[in-house]
């Protein structure tokens, strides 16, 4: 699911990949639904490719977002109500105790919470990919098509 959700450097918000054009991507703002091009010169990153540093290794953003969702019962986070930087770090440590405090900055945590809120507001509540289920469904559909052709 998060593979098609993009962050574009220099542009606010998150974007859903709609299609690819020549030397550009067609993206749609998940909040407004407005479509626009993202060119090769723009720094575009898929949320599915981002990970958070932990003490042992890196944790994919999908897993971190799932933990945030569990901690907040699927509701948005009021970052301003949490307080200053120390309280934000403390709150994030309660969600992900193994995060690397030296390499994960407070701005990273704020950005993570902002993305989480944007995704929840846009109705994206499943962060983990169901690729295995999708692959199995596609294989079943192909098998059914093959059977109908043979008959």
MILUMFI-807930 format. One line per 5 residues: number of its first residue (from 1); their letters; for each residue x, y, z of C-alpha. Coordinates in nm, 3 decimals. Layout:
residues N
NUM> A> X/Y/Z | ...;
***
This chain:
residues 151
1> XXXXX> 0.000/0.000/0.000 | 0.271/0.248/0.095 | 0.474/0.173/-0.218 | 0.240/0.401/-0.416 | 0.235/0.679/-0.155;
6> XXXXX> 0.511/0.930/-0.225 | 0.683/1.217/-0.052 | 0.816/1.483/-0.288 | 1.090/1.708/-0.159 | 0.989/2.074/-0.168;
11> XXXXX> 0.617/1.999/-0.198 | 0.393/1.977/0.109 | 0.185/1.670/0.180 | 0.184/1.317/0.050 | 0.099/1.201/-0.300;
16> XXXXX> -0.045/0.887/-0.455 | 0.120/0.760/-0.772 | -0.140/0.767/-1.050 | 0.069/0.685/-1.357 | 0.398/0.737/-1.526;
21> XXXXX> 0.452/0.967/-1.818 | 0.760/1.038/-2.019 | 1.030/1.167/-1.781 | 0.771/1.233/-1.512 | 0.521/1.080/-1.273;
26> XXXXX> 0.158/1.180/-1.248 | 0.078/1.214/-0.878 | -0.234/1.301/-0.683 | -0.230/1.487/-0.352 | -0.396/1.253/-0.102;
31> XXXXX> -0.555/1.543/0.088 | -0.692/1.750/-0.200 | -0.712/1.498/-0.485 | -0.541/1.747/-0.716 | -0.320/1.586/-0.979;
36> XXXXX> 0.013/1.724/-1.091 | 0.337/1.608/-1.251 | 0.649/1.517/-1.058 | 0.953/1.550/-1.280 | 1.279/1.357/-1.282;
41> XXXXX> 1.450/1.655/-1.115 | 1.219/1.628/-0.811 | 1.336/1.412/-0.524 | 1.058/1.154/-0.494 | 1.064/0.887/-0.223;
46> XXXXX> 0.814/0.606/-0.175 | 0.704/0.563/0.187 | 0.748/0.189/0.135 | 1.123/0.244/0.092 | 1.174/0.437/0.417;
51> XXXXX> 1.292/0.280/0.742 | 1.353/0.405/1.096 | 1.685/0.339/1.268 | 1.665/0.104/1.564 | 1.937/-0.022/1.795;
56> XXXXX> 1.956/-0.357/1.616 | 1.879/-0.272/1.252 | 1.630/-0.068/1.052 | 1.254/-0.105/1.092 | 1.040/-0.049/0.780;
61> XXXXX> 0.810/0.253/0.799 | 0.510/0.023/0.749 | 0.585/-0.153/1.078 | 0.641/0.177/1.260 | 0.312/0.320/1.129;
66> XXXXX> 0.130/0.005/1.243 | 0.275/0.051/1.594 | 0.169/0.418/1.594 | -0.180/0.315/1.482 | -0.206/0.056/1.761;
71> XXXXX> -0.088/0.306/2.021 | -0.348/0.562/1.909 | -0.638/0.325/1.837 | -0.633/0.431/1.470 | -0.691/0.797/1.553;
76> XXXXX> -0.484/1.099/1.453 | -0.210/1.230/1.683 | -0.229/1.584/1.820 | 0.143/1.664/1.810 | 0.097/2.010/1.961;
81> XXXXX> -0.079/1.861/2.263 | 0.216/1.629/2.328 | 0.443/1.924/2.396 | 0.807/2.006/2.338 | 1.079/1.799/2.173;
86> XXXXX> 1.164/1.600/2.486 | 0.802/1.494/2.535 | 0.769/1.398/2.167 | 1.078/1.179/2.197 | 0.942/1.027/2.519;
91> XXXXX> 0.607/0.955/2.351 | 0.778/0.798/2.050 | 0.992/0.586/2.285 | 0.672/0.452/2.441 | 0.561/0.344/2.092;
96> XXXXX> 0.897/0.221/1.962 | 1.133/0.167/2.257 | 1.413/0.026/2.041 | 1.453/0.330/1.814 | 1.807/0.472/1.790;
101> XXXXX> 1.793/0.800/1.982 | 2.121/0.922/1.831 | 2.027/0.880/1.465 | 1.653/0.956/1.475 | 1.599/1.329/1.514;
106> XXXXX> 1.294/1.499/1.662 | 1.218/1.645/1.318 | 1.205/1.288/1.182 | 0.953/1.191/1.451 | 0.742/1.500/1.378;
111> XXXXX> 0.749/1.416/1.006 | 0.646/1.057/1.083 | 0.351/1.176/1.293 | 0.256/1.426/1.022 | 0.257/1.153/0.757;
116> XXXXX> 0.056/0.926/0.985 | -0.207/1.197/1.036 | -0.225/1.267/0.661 | -0.269/0.899/0.581 | -0.541/0.854/0.844;
121> XXXXX> -0.721/1.169/0.722 | -0.709/1.033/0.365 | -0.864/0.704/0.476 | -0.546/0.497/0.447 | -0.556/0.275/0.754;
126> XXXXX> -0.378/-0.037/0.630 | -0.007/0.026/0.612 | 0.120/-0.325/0.552 | 0.112/-0.456/0.198 | -0.117/-0.745/0.126;
131> XXXXX> 0.104/-0.846/-0.165 | 0.088/-1.215/-0.080 | -0.293/-1.210/-0.076 | -0.296/-1.002/-0.397 | -0.056/-1.246/-0.565;
136> XXXXX> -0.270/-1.542/-0.461 | -0.585/-1.370/-0.588 | -0.415/-1.293/-0.921 | -0.298/-1.654/-0.955 | -0.648/-1.781/-0.878;
141> XXXXX> -0.797/-1.546/-1.137 | -0.544/-1.661/-1.398 | -0.618/-2.026/-1.318 | -0.992/-1.961/-1.353 | -0.934/-1.786/-1.688;
146> XXXXX> -0.719/-2.075/-1.808 | -0.989/-2.326/-1.710 | -1.261/-2.131/-1.893 | -1.043/-2.115/-2.206 | -0.981/-2.492/-2.196;
151> X> -1.352/-2.571/-2.172;
***
